[in-house]
């Protein structure tokens, strides 16, 4: 099955809303396993990260209700 960036972003919103928190590493692992490696890339620091288009859609979908914690590398529902 082929997924879209929108579907991946929807999963992220549902996850952070339900759990209250979504750690980036757990999201990367889940996305790679369930949606495919196409939504993951290696950033300039050599770390696996979520596709920029997915993060852009995620930001639109949560409308400011999820805040990024830079120190903890997670999104928290506000």
PyMOL Python script that loads the backbone (N, CA, C, O; Angstrom):
from pymol import cmd

cmd.read_pdbstr("""\
ATOM      1  N   UNK A   1       0.845  -1.194   0.000  1.00  0.00           N
ATOM      2  CA  UNK A   1       0.000   0.000   0.000  1.00  0.00           C
ATOM      3  C   UNK A   1       0.884   1.249   0.000  1.00  0.00           C
ATOM      4  O   UNK A   1       1.934   1.291   0.640  1.00  0.00           O
ATOM      5  N   UNK A   2       0.441   2.229  -0.713  1.00  0.00           N
ATOM      6  CA  UNK A   2       1.185   3.480  -0.817  1.00  0.00           C
ATOM      7  C   UNK A   2       0.492   4.558   0.022  1.00  0.00           C
ATOM      8  O   UNK A   2      -0.724   4.733  -0.052  1.00  0.00           O
ATOM      9  N   UNK A   3       1.272   5.260   0.802  1.00  0.00           N
ATOM     10  CA  UNK A   3       0.736   6.307   1.672  1.00  0.00           C
ATOM     11  C   UNK A   3       1.140   7.678   1.165  1.00  0.00           C
ATOM     12  O   UNK A   3       2.048   7.815   0.345  1.00  0.00           O
ATOM     13  N   UNK A   4       0.449   8.689   1.669  1.00  0.00           N
ATOM     14  CA  UNK A   4       0.776  10.077   1.332  1.00  0.00           C
ATOM     15  C   UNK A   4       1.354  10.778   2.557  1.00  0.00           C
ATOM     16  O   UNK A   4       1.197  10.318   3.687  1.00  0.00           O
ATOM     17  N   UNK A   5       2.021  11.891   2.309  1.00  0.00           N
ATOM     18  CA  UNK A   5       2.554  12.704   3.403  1.00  0.00           C
ATOM     19  C   UNK A   5       1.413  13.161   4.317  1.00  0.00           C
ATOM     20  O   UNK A   5       1.588  13.272   5.531  1.00  0.00           O
ATOM     21  N   UNK A   6       0.256  13.421   3.728  1.00  0.00           N
ATOM     22  CA  UNK A   6      -0.905  13.855   4.510  1.00  0.00           C
ATOM     23  C   UNK A   6      -1.322  12.770   5.506  1.00  0.00           C
ATOM     24  O   UNK A   6      -1.625  13.067   6.661  1.00  0.00           O
ATOM     25  N   UNK A   7      -1.336  11.519   5.057  1.00  0.00           N
ATOM     26  CA  UNK A   7      -1.723  10.416   5.951  1.00  0.00           C
ATOM     27  C   UNK A   7      -0.725  10.240   7.096  1.00  0.00           C
ATOM     28  O   UNK A   7      -1.109   9.941   8.227  1.00  0.00           O
ATOM     29  N   UNK A   8       0.539  10.426   6.794  1.00  0.00           N
ATOM     30  CA  UNK A   8       1.569  10.326   7.835  1.00  0.00           C
ATOM     31  C   UNK A   8       1.385  11.448   8.853  1.00  0.00           C
ATOM     32  O   UNK A   8       1.458  11.217  10.060  1.00  0.00           O
ATOM     33  N   UNK A   9       1.145  12.662   8.361  1.00  0.00           N
ATOM     34  CA  UNK A   9       0.935  13.806   9.245  1.00  0.00           C
ATOM     35  C   UNK A   9      -0.325  13.624  10.095  1.00  0.00           C
ATOM     36  O   UNK A   9      -0.343  13.991  11.269  1.00  0.00           O
ATOM     37  N   UNK A  10      -1.370  13.060   9.503  1.00  0.00           N
ATOM     38  CA  UNK A  10      -2.597  12.775  10.266  1.00  0.00           C
ATOM     39  C   UNK A  10      -2.309  11.813  11.404  1.00  0.00           C
ATOM     40  O   UNK A  10      -2.806  11.996  12.515  1.00  0.00           O
ATOM     41  N   UNK A  11      -1.503  10.780  11.132  1.00  0.00           N
ATOM     42  CA  UNK A  11      -1.143   9.829  12.188  1.00  0.00           C
ATOM     43  C   UNK A  11      -0.414  10.556  13.315  1.00  0.00           C
ATOM     44  O   UNK A  11      -0.689  10.320  14.492  1.00  0.00           O
ATOM     45  N   UNK A  12       0.513  11.439  12.953  1.00  0.00           N
ATOM     46  CA  UNK A  12       1.265  12.184  13.971  1.00  0.00           C
ATOM     47  C   UNK A  12       0.341  13.011  14.853  1.00  0.00           C
ATOM     48  O   UNK A  12       0.497  13.025  16.074  1.00  0.00           O
ATOM     49  N   UNK A  13      -0.619  13.702  14.244  1.00  0.00           N
ATOM     50  CA  UNK A  13      -1.562  14.524  15.018  1.00  0.00           C
ATOM     51  C   UNK A  13      -2.385  13.646  15.953  1.00  0.00           C
ATOM     52  O   UNK A  13      -2.540  13.963  17.133  1.00  0.00           O
ATOM     53  N   UNK A  14      -2.914  12.538  15.426  1.00  0.00           N
ATOM     54  CA  UNK A  14      -3.709  11.631  16.269  1.00  0.00           C
ATOM     55  C   UNK A  14      -2.872  11.104  17.428  1.00  0.00           C
ATOM     56  O   UNK A  14      -3.352  11.027  18.559  1.00  0.00           O
ATOM     57  N   UNK A  15      -1.648  10.749  17.154  1.00  0.00           N
ATOM     58  CA  UNK A  15      -0.775  10.180  18.181  1.00  0.00           C
ATOM     59  C   UNK A  15      -0.470  11.188  19.286  1.00  0.00           C
ATOM     60  O   UNK A  15      -0.586  10.865  20.469  1.00  0.00           O
ATOM     61  N   UNK A  16      -0.086  12.396  18.912  1.00  0.00           N
ATOM     62  CA  UNK A  16       0.252  13.392  19.930  1.00  0.00           C
ATOM     63  C   UNK A  16      -0.994  13.835  20.690  1.00  0.00           C
ATOM     64  O   UNK A  16      -0.917  14.126  21.883  1.00  0.00           O
ATOM     65  N   UNK A  17      -2.140  13.890  20.015  1.00  0.00           N
ATOM     66  CA  UNK A  17      -3.384  14.263  20.695  1.00  0.00           C
ATOM     67  C   UNK A  17      -3.788  13.189  21.703  1.00  0.00           C
ATOM     68  O   UNK A  17      -4.178  13.504  22.827  1.00  0.00           O
ATOM     69  N   UNK A  18      -3.696  11.922  21.299  1.00  0.00           N
ATOM     70  CA  UNK A  18      -4.104  10.812  22.166  1.00  0.00           C
ATOM     71  C   UNK A  18      -3.137  10.629  23.332  1.00  0.00           C
ATOM     72  O   UNK A  18      -3.568  10.519  24.480  1.00  0.00           O
ATOM     73  N   UNK A  19      -1.844  10.594  23.052  1.00  0.00           N
ATOM     74  CA  UNK A  19      -0.846  10.306  24.085  1.00  0.00           C
ATOM     75  C   UNK A  19      -0.404  11.559  24.835  1.00  0.00           C
ATOM     76  O   UNK A  19       0.118  11.465  25.946  1.00  0.00           O
ATOM     77  N   UNK A  20      -0.610  12.735  24.233  1.00  0.00           N
ATOM     78  CA  UNK A  20      -0.186  13.975  24.865  1.00  0.00           C
ATOM     79  C   UNK A  20       1.256  14.333  24.542  1.00  0.00           C
ATOM     80  O   UNK A  20       1.696  15.456  24.787  1.00  0.00           O
ATOM     81  N   UNK A  21       1.988  13.371  23.989  1.00  0.00           N
ATOM     82  CA  UNK A  21       3.400  13.573  23.689  1.00  0.00           C
ATOM     83  C   UNK A  21       3.799  12.618  22.562  1.00  0.00           C
ATOM     84  O   UNK A  21       3.314  11.489  22.491  1.00  0.00           O
ATOM     85  N   UNK A  22       4.683  13.082  21.692  1.00  0.00           N
ATOM     86  CA  UNK A  22       5.187  12.243  20.613  1.00  0.00           C
ATOM     87  C   UNK A  22       6.674  12.519  20.460  1.00  0.00           C
ATOM     88  O   UNK A  22       7.079  13.598  20.028  1.00  0.00           O
ATOM     89  N   UNK A  23       7.477  11.533  20.820  1.00  0.00           N
ATOM     90  CA  UNK A  23       8.927  11.673  20.698  1.00  0.00           C
ATOM     91  C   UNK A  23       9.347  11.495  19.251  1.00  0.00           C
ATOM     92  O   UNK A  23       8.862  10.598  18.560  1.00  0.00           O
ATOM     93  N   UNK A  24      10.252  12.354  18.795  1.00  0.00           N
ATOM     94  CA  UNK A  24      10.679  12.311  17.398  1.00  0.00           C
ATOM     95  C   UNK A  24      11.227  10.941  17.013  1.00  0.00           C
ATOM     96  O   UNK A  24      10.883  10.422  15.951  1.00  0.00           O
ATOM     97  N   UNK A  25      12.072  10.345  17.853  1.00  0.00           N
ATOM     98  CA  UNK A  25      12.675   9.061  17.489  1.00  0.00           C
ATOM     99  C   UNK A  25      11.620   7.968  17.348  1.00  0.00           C
ATOM    100  O   UNK A  25      11.700   7.135  16.445  1.00  0.00           O
ATOM    101  N   UNK A  26      10.631   7.972  18.244  1.00  0.00           N
ATOM    102  CA  UNK A  26       9.551   6.987  18.150  1.00  0.00           C
ATOM    103  C   UNK A  26       8.728   7.220  16.888  1.00  0.00           C
ATOM    104  O   UNK A  26       8.310   6.266  16.232  1.00  0.00           O
ATOM    105  N   UNK A  27       8.496   8.482  16.550  1.00  0.00           N
ATOM    106  CA  UNK A  27       7.747   8.813  15.333  1.00  0.00           C
ATOM    107  C   UNK A  27       8.521   8.367  14.098  1.00  0.00           C
ATOM    108  O   UNK A  27       7.942   7.780  13.183  1.00  0.00           O
ATOM    109  N   UNK A  28       9.819   8.637  14.065  1.00  0.00           N
ATOM    110  CA  UNK A  28      10.658   8.229  12.929  1.00  0.00           C
ATOM    111  C   UNK A  28      10.595   6.716  12.752  1.00  0.00           C
ATOM    112  O   UNK A  28      10.398   6.223  11.641  1.00  0.00           O
ATOM    113  N   UNK A  29      10.760   5.983  13.845  1.00  0.00           N
ATOM    114  CA  UNK A  29      10.734   4.518  13.776  1.00  0.00           C
ATOM    115  C   UNK A  29       9.378   4.000  13.286  1.00  0.00           C
ATOM    116  O   UNK A  29       9.317   3.117  12.430  1.00  0.00           O
ATOM    117  N   UNK A  30       8.302   4.553  13.833  1.00  0.00           N
ATOM    118  CA  UNK A  30       6.951   4.121  13.448  1.00  0.00           C
ATOM    119  C   UNK A  30       6.677   4.442  11.976  1.00  0.00           C
ATOM    120  O   UNK A  30       6.169   3.602  11.233  1.00  0.00           O
ATOM    121  N   UNK A  31       7.015   5.650  11.568  1.00  0.00           N
ATOM    122  CA  UNK A  31       6.772   6.065  10.185  1.00  0.00           C
ATOM    123  C   UNK A  31       7.541   5.171   9.218  1.00  0.00           C
ATOM    124  O   UNK A  31       6.985   4.716   8.219  1.00  0.00           O
ATOM    125  N   UNK A  32       8.816   4.916   9.508  1.00  0.00           N
ATOM    126  CA  UNK A  32       9.623   4.066   8.624  1.00  0.00           C
ATOM    127  C   UNK A  32       9.024   2.669   8.514  1.00  0.00           C
ATOM    128  O   UNK A  32       8.964   2.096   7.426  1.00  0.00           O
ATOM    129  N   UNK A  33       8.581   2.125   9.646  1.00  0.00           N
ATOM    130  CA  UNK A  33       8.057   0.756   9.671  1.00  0.00           C
ATOM    131  C   UNK A  33       6.670   0.640   9.037  1.00  0.00           C
ATOM    132  O   UNK A  33       6.401  -0.310   8.302  1.00  0.00           O
ATOM    133  N   UNK A  34       5.796   1.600   9.317  1.00  0.00           N
ATOM    134  CA  UNK A  34       4.395   1.489   8.903  1.00  0.00           C
ATOM    135  C   UNK A  34       4.031   2.263   7.635  1.00  0.00           C
ATOM    136  O   UNK A  34       3.090   1.892   6.934  1.00  0.00           O
ATOM    137  N   UNK A  35       4.766   3.329   7.340  1.00  0.00           N
ATOM    138  CA  UNK A  35       4.444   4.143   6.166  1.00  0.00           C
ATOM    139  C   UNK A  35       5.524   4.069   5.092  1.00  0.00           C
ATOM    140  O   UNK A  35       5.246   4.316   3.919  1.00  0.00           O
ATOM    141  N   UNK A  36       6.747   3.732   5.480  1.00  0.00           N
ATOM    142  CA  UNK A  36       7.830   3.584   4.514  1.00  0.00           C
ATOM    143  C   UNK A  36       8.965   4.573   4.704  1.00  0.00           C
ATOM    144  O   UNK A  36       8.783   5.677   5.218  1.00  0.00           O
ATOM    145  N   UNK A  37      10.134   4.146   4.275  1.00  0.00           N
ATOM    146  CA  UNK A  37      11.349   4.960   4.391  1.00  0.00           C
ATOM    147  C   UNK A  37      11.289   6.232   3.542  1.00  0.00           C
ATOM    148  O   UNK A  37      12.079   7.153   3.751  1.00  0.00           O
ATOM    149  N   UNK A  38      10.367   6.288   2.596  1.00  0.00           N
ATOM    150  CA  UNK A  38      10.251   7.470   1.734  1.00  0.00           C
ATOM    151  C   UNK A  38       9.935   8.730   2.539  1.00  0.00           C
ATOM    152  O   UNK A  38      10.185   9.841   2.073  1.00  0.00           O
ATOM    153  N   UNK A  39       9.390   8.564   3.740  1.00  0.00           N
ATOM    154  CA  UNK A  39       9.021   9.701   4.583  1.00  0.00           C
ATOM    155  C   UNK A  39      10.096  10.045   5.615  1.00  0.00           C
ATOM    156  O   UNK A  39       9.870  10.855   6.513  1.00  0.00           O
ATOM    157  N   UNK A  40      11.250   9.429   5.479  1.00  0.00           N
ATOM    158  CA  UNK A  40      12.368   9.637   6.399  1.00  0.00           C
ATOM    159  C   UNK A  40      13.590  10.058   5.581  1.00  0.00           C
ATOM    160  O   UNK A  40      13.806   9.572   4.471  1.00  0.00           O
ATOM    161  N   UNK A  41      14.376  10.961   6.141  1.00  0.00           N
ATOM    162  CA  UNK A  41      15.640  11.340   5.495  1.00  0.00           C
ATOM    163  C   UNK A  41      16.702  11.516   6.576  1.00  0.00           C
ATOM    164  O   UNK A  41      16.382  11.590   7.763  1.00  0.00           O
ATOM    165  N   UNK A  42      17.957  11.582   6.164  1.00  0.00           N
ATOM    166  CA  UNK A  42      19.056  11.823   7.105  1.00  0.00           C
ATOM    167  C   UNK A  42      19.386  13.313   7.041  1.00  0.00           C
ATOM    168  O   UNK A  42      19.716  13.844   5.981  1.00  0.00           O
ATOM    169  N   UNK A  43      19.290  13.978   8.197  1.00  0.00           N
ATOM    170  CA  UNK A  43      19.508  15.431   8.230  1.00  0.00           C
ATOM    171  C   UNK A  43      21.007  15.766   8.249  1.00  0.00           C
ATOM    172  O   UNK A  43      21.862  14.881   8.211  1.00  0.00           O
ATOM    173  N   UNK A  44      21.294  17.061   8.310  1.00  0.00           N
ATOM    174  CA  UNK A  44      22.683  17.531   8.249  1.00  0.00           C
ATOM    175  C   UNK A  44      23.530  17.076   9.440  1.00  0.00           C
ATOM    176  O   UNK A  44      24.759  17.085   9.366  1.00  0.00           O
ATOM    177  N   UNK A  45      22.882  16.679  10.529  1.00  0.00           N
ATOM    178  CA  UNK A  45      23.602  16.167  11.701  1.00  0.00           C
ATOM    179  C   UNK A  45      23.801  14.658  11.650  1.00  0.00           C
ATOM    180  O   UNK A  45      24.377  14.069  12.564  1.00  0.00           O
ATOM    181  N   UNK A  46      23.321  14.034  10.574  1.00  0.00           N
ATOM    182  CA  UNK A  46      23.465  12.592  10.429  1.00  0.00           C
ATOM    183  C   UNK A  46      22.378  11.781  11.116  1.00  0.00           C
ATOM    184  O   UNK A  46      22.488  10.561  11.237  1.00  0.00           O
ATOM    185  N   UNK A  47      21.320  12.465  11.570  1.00  0.00           N
ATOM    186  CA  UNK A  47      20.217  11.779  12.259  1.00  0.00           C
ATOM    187  C   UNK A  47      19.046  11.564  11.314  1.00  0.00           C
ATOM    188  O   UNK A  47      18.798  12.366  10.414  1.00  0.00           O
ATOM    189  N   UNK A  48      18.328  10.464  11.533  1.00  0.00           N
ATOM    190  CA  UNK A  48      17.119  10.209  10.751  1.00  0.00           C
ATOM    191  C   UNK A  48      16.037  11.182  11.209  1.00  0.00           C
ATOM    192  O   UNK A  48      15.852  11.402  12.406  1.00  0.00           O
ATOM    193  N   UNK A  49      15.339  11.750  10.259  1.00  0.00           N
ATOM    194  CA  UNK A  49      14.327  12.752  10.562  1.00  0.00           C
ATOM    195  C   UNK A  49      13.101  12.535   9.678  1.00  0.00           C
ATOM    196  O   UNK A  49      13.133  11.775   8.710  1.00  0.00           O
ATOM    197  N   UNK A  50      12.029  13.221  10.038  1.00  0.00           N
ATOM    198  CA  UNK A  50      10.764  13.119   9.310  1.00  0.00           C
ATOM    199  C   UNK A  50      10.787  14.078   8.127  1.00  0.00           C
ATOM    200  O   UNK A  50      11.218  15.225   8.247  1.00  0.00           O
ATOM    201  N   UNK A  51      10.323  13.598   7.003  1.00  0.00           N
ATOM    202  CA  UNK A  51      10.257  14.372   5.765  1.00  0.00           C
ATOM    203  C   UNK A  51       9.693  15.764   6.010  1.00  0.00           C
ATOM    204  O   UNK A  51       8.730  15.922   6.762  1.00  0.00           O
ATOM    205  N   UNK A  52      10.278  16.759   5.390  1.00  0.00           N
ATOM    206  CA  UNK A  52       9.871  18.150   5.610  1.00  0.00           C
ATOM    207  C   UNK A  52       8.432  18.412   5.171  1.00  0.00           C
ATOM    208  O   UNK A  52       7.733  19.207   5.799  1.00  0.00           O
ATOM    209  N   UNK A  53       7.986  17.763   4.114  1.00  0.00           N
ATOM    210  CA  UNK A  53       6.599  17.936   3.663  1.00  0.00           C
ATOM    211  C   UNK A  53       5.627  17.392   4.711  1.00  0.00           C
ATOM    212  O   UNK A  53       4.579  17.992   4.951  1.00  0.00           O
ATOM    213  N   UNK A  54       5.966  16.260   5.334  1.00  0.00           N
ATOM    214  CA  UNK A  54       5.134  15.690   6.398  1.00  0.00           C
ATOM    215  C   UNK A  54       5.049  16.668   7.561  1.00  0.00           C
ATOM    216  O   UNK A  54       3.966  16.908   8.096  1.00  0.00           O
ATOM    217  N   UNK A  55       6.188  17.234   7.954  1.00  0.00           N
ATOM    218  CA  UNK A  55       6.200  18.177   9.080  1.00  0.00           C
ATOM    219  C   UNK A  55       5.422  19.447   8.754  1.00  0.00           C
ATOM    220  O   UNK A  55       4.787  20.029   9.633  1.00  0.00           O
ATOM    221  N   UNK A  56       5.466  19.876   7.509  1.00  0.00           N
ATOM    222  CA  UNK A  56       4.715  21.062   7.085  1.00  0.00           C
ATOM    223  C   UNK A  56       3.213  20.803   7.201  1.00  0.00           C
ATOM    224  O   UNK A  56       2.473  21.641   7.715  1.00  0.00           O
ATOM    225  N   UNK A  57       2.772  19.658   6.729  1.00  0.00           N
ATOM    226  CA  UNK A  57       1.351  19.295   6.808  1.00  0.00           C
ATOM    227  C   UNK A  57       0.946  19.101   8.271  1.00  0.00           C
ATOM    228  O   UNK A  57      -0.127  19.546   8.679  1.00  0.00           O
ATOM    229  N   UNK A  58       1.790  18.444   9.056  1.00  0.00           N
ATOM    230  CA  UNK A  58       1.545  18.235  10.489  1.00  0.00           C
ATOM    231  C   UNK A  58       1.298  19.579  11.176  1.00  0.00           C
ATOM    232  O   UNK A  58       0.365  19.722  11.966  1.00  0.00           O
ATOM    233  N   UNK A  59       2.138  20.549  10.866  1.00  0.00           N
ATOM    234  CA  UNK A  59       2.002  21.876  11.482  1.00  0.00           C
ATOM    235  C   UNK A  59       0.660  22.507  11.138  1.00  0.00           C
ATOM    236  O   UNK A  59       0.018  23.109  11.999  1.00  0.00           O
ATOM    237  N   UNK A  60       0.229  22.372   9.878  1.00  0.00           N
ATOM    238  CA  UNK A  60      -1.080  22.917   9.472  1.00  0.00           C
ATOM    239  C   UNK A  60      -2.216  22.188  10.185  1.00  0.00           C
ATOM    240  O   UNK A  60      -3.185  22.810  10.621  1.00  0.00           O
ATOM    241  N   UNK A  61      -2.094  20.872  10.299  1.00  0.00           N
ATOM    242  CA  UNK A  61      -3.169  20.079  10.901  1.00  0.00           C
ATOM    243  C   UNK A  61      -3.332  20.331  12.397  1.00  0.00           C
ATOM    244  O   UNK A  61      -4.457  20.352  12.896  1.00  0.00           O
ATOM    245  N   UNK A  62      -2.238  20.522  13.113  1.00  0.00           N
ATOM    246  CA  UNK A  62      -2.388  20.719  14.564  1.00  0.00           C
ATOM    247  C   UNK A  62      -2.680  22.170  14.920  1.00  0.00           C
ATOM    248  O   UNK A  62      -3.039  22.453  16.063  1.00  0.00           O
ATOM    249  N   UNK A  63      -2.539  23.081  13.995  1.00  0.00           N
ATOM    250  CA  UNK A  63      -2.918  24.494  14.176  1.00  0.00           C
ATOM    251  C   UNK A  63      -2.381  25.109  15.457  1.00  0.00           C
ATOM    252  O   UNK A  63      -3.089  25.851  16.139  1.00  0.00           O
ATOM    253  N   UNK A  64      -1.139  24.805  15.784  1.00  0.00           N
ATOM    254  CA  UNK A  64      -0.528  25.395  16.969  1.00  0.00           C
ATOM    255  C   UNK A  64      -0.822  24.672  18.267  1.00  0.00           C
ATOM    256  O   UNK A  64      -0.387  25.118  19.329  1.00  0.00           O
ATOM    257  N   UNK A  65      -1.555  23.557  18.210  1.00  0.00           N
ATOM    258  CA  UNK A  65      -1.908  22.840  19.439  1.00  0.00           C
ATOM    259  C   UNK A  65      -0.819  21.863  19.886  1.00  0.00           C
ATOM    260  O   UNK A  65      -0.877  21.335  20.997  1.00  0.00           O
ATOM    261  N   UNK A  66       0.171  21.622  19.026  1.00  0.00           N
ATOM    262  CA  UNK A  66       1.303  20.777  19.400  1.00  0.00           C
ATOM    263  C   UNK A  66       2.547  21.651  19.422  1.00  0.00           C
ATOM    264  O   UNK A  66       2.839  22.350  18.452  1.00  0.00           O
ATOM    265  N   UNK A  67       3.271  21.611  20.518  1.00  0.00           N
ATOM    266  CA  UNK A  67       4.470  22.426  20.665  1.00  0.00           C
ATOM    267  C   UNK A  67       5.705  21.530  20.640  1.00  0.00           C
ATOM    268  O   UNK A  67       5.718  20.459  21.247  1.00  0.00           O
ATOM    269  N   UNK A  68       6.733  21.974  19.940  1.00  0.00           N
ATOM    270  CA  UNK A  68       7.982  21.234  19.839  1.00  0.00           C
ATOM    271  C   UNK A  68       8.859  21.574  21.035  1.00  0.00           C
ATOM    272  O   UNK A  68       9.105  22.747  21.316  1.00  0.00           O
ATOM    273  N   UNK A  69       9.331  20.548  21.740  1.00  0.00           N
ATOM    274  CA  UNK A  69      10.278  20.727  22.832  1.00  0.00           C
ATOM    275  C   UNK A  69      11.665  20.431  22.285  1.00  0.00           C
ATOM    276  O   UNK A  69      12.024  19.274  22.062  1.00  0.00           O
ATOM    277  N   UNK A  70      12.438  21.485  22.071  1.00  0.00           N
ATOM    278  CA  UNK A  70      13.752  21.391  21.447  1.00  0.00           C
ATOM    279  C   UNK A  70      14.731  20.560  22.278  1.00  0.00           C
ATOM    280  O   UNK A  70      15.563  19.841  21.724  1.00  0.00           O
ATOM    281  N   UNK A  71      14.633  20.658  23.582  1.00  0.00           N
ATOM    282  CA  UNK A  71      15.560  19.920  24.461  1.00  0.00           C
ATOM    283  C   UNK A  71      15.216  18.440  24.555  1.00  0.00           C
ATOM    284  O   UNK A  71      16.106  17.593  24.630  1.00  0.00           O
ATOM    285  N   UNK A  72      13.902  18.127  24.551  1.00  0.00           N
ATOM    286  CA  UNK A  72      13.466  16.751  24.719  1.00  0.00           C
ATOM    287  C   UNK A  72      13.215  16.006  23.420  1.00  0.00           C
ATOM    288  O   UNK A  72      12.971  14.800  23.425  1.00  0.00           O
ATOM    289  N   UNK A  73      13.274  16.728  22.303  1.00  0.00           N
ATOM    290  CA  UNK A  73      13.022  16.148  20.982  1.00  0.00           C
ATOM    291  C   UNK A  73      11.661  15.467  20.918  1.00  0.00           C
ATOM    292  O   UNK A  73      11.551  14.311  20.512  1.00  0.00           O
ATOM    293  N   UNK A  74      10.616  16.207  21.329  1.00  0.00           N
ATOM    294  CA  UNK A  74       9.256  15.670  21.242  1.00  0.00           C
ATOM    295  C   UNK A  74       8.270  16.812  21.019  1.00  0.00           C
ATOM    296  O   UNK A  74       8.572  17.982  21.253  1.00  0.00           O
ATOM    297  N   UNK A  75       7.087  16.431  20.559  1.00  0.00           N
ATOM    298  CA  UNK A  75       5.960  17.347  20.448  1.00  0.00           C
ATOM    299  C   UNK A  75       5.034  17.059  21.618  1.00  0.00           C
ATOM    300  O   UNK A  75       4.810  15.900  21.966  1.00  0.00           O
ATOM    301  N   UNK A  76       4.505  18.092  22.216  1.00  0.00           N
ATOM    302  CA  UNK A  76       3.549  17.951  23.311  1.00  0.00           C
ATOM    303  C   UNK A  76       2.249  18.650  22.956  1.00  0.00           C
ATOM    304  O   UNK A  76       2.265  19.740  22.385  1.00  0.00           O
ATOM    305  N   UNK A  77       1.126  18.034  23.288  1.00  0.00           N
ATOM    306  CA  UNK A  77      -0.184  18.629  23.032  1.00  0.00           C
ATOM    307  C   UNK A  77      -0.429  19.737  24.045  1.00  0.00           C
ATOM    308  O   UNK A  77      -0.230  19.542  25.244  1.00  0.00           O
ATOM    309  N   UNK A  78      -0.859  20.892  23.569  1.00  0.00           N
ATOM    310  CA  UNK A  78      -1.050  22.029  24.478  1.00  0.00           C
ATOM    311  C   UNK A  78      -2.517  22.296  24.724  1.00  0.00           C
ATOM    312  O   UNK A  78      -2.862  23.217  25.465  1.00  0.00           O
TER     313      UNK A  78
END
""", "prot")
cmd.dss("prot")
cmd.show_as("cartoon", "prot")
cmd.util.cbc("prot")
cmd.orient("prot")
